[in-house]
Amino acid sequence: MTDPFQALVDSILKCSQMRGDTQANTAALIDEASSFTPTQQVDLAEFFNEQAAIWSAATGRGAR
């Protein structure tokens, strides 16, 4: 079973890459992610994965 926090971190990293976020913004999102419950982390991972897909389609960068 995947650790919810690690899954959230991975989705934040993917989304941040697609959006071109600064390292500081990405680090702040990851820091904030640690304060959520595991259930919330799962929900947020889904959200960030969806956002990464939207940004990927909009920019043509493709998910890496």
For each residue, the residues with C-beta under 8 A, 3 or more apart:
1:
2: 6 7
3: 6 7
4: 7 8 38 39 41 42 45
5: 8 9 33 34 38 41
6: 2 3 9 10
7: 2 3 4 10 11 41 42 45
8: 4 5 11 12 33 36 41 42 44 45 48
9: 5 6 12 13 30 33
10: 6 7 13 14 45
11: 7 8 14 15 44 45 46 47 48 49 52
12: 8 9 15 16 26 29 30 33 48
13: 9 10 16 17 26
14: 10 11 17 18 48 49 52 63 64
15: 11 12 18 19 21 48 49 51 52 55
16: 12 13 19 21 25 26 29
17: 13 14 20 21 52 64
18: 14 15 51 52 55 56 59 61 63
19: 15 16 51 55
20: 17
21: 15 16 17 25 26 29
22: 25 26
23: 26 27
24: 27 28
25: 16 21 22 28 29
26: 12 13 16 21 22 23 29 30
27: 23 24 30 31
28: 24 25 31 32
29: 12 16 21 25 26 32 33
30: 9 12 26 27 33 34
31: 27 28 34
32: 28 29 35 36
33: 5 8 9 12 29 30 36 41 44
34: 5 30 31
35: 32
36: 8 32 33 40 41 44
37: 40 41
38: 4 5 41 42
39: 4 42 43
40: 36 37 43 44
41: 4 5 7 8 33 36 37 38 44 45
42: 4 7 8 38 39 45 46
43: 39 40 46 47
44: 8 11 33 36 40 41 47 48
45: 4 7 8 10 11 41 42 48 49
46: 11 42 43 49 50
47: 11 43 44 50 51
48: 8 11 12 14 15 44 45 51 52
49: 11 14 15 45 46 52 53
50: 46 47 53 54
51: 15 18 19 47 48 54 55
52: 11 14 15 17 18 48 49 55 56 63
53: 49 50 56 57 63
54: 50 51 57 58
55: 15 18 19 51 52 58 59 61
56: 18 52 53 59 60 61 62 63
57: 53 54 60
58: 54 55
59: 18 55 56
60: 56 57
61: 18 55 56 64
62: 56
63: 14 18 52 53 56
64: 14 17 61
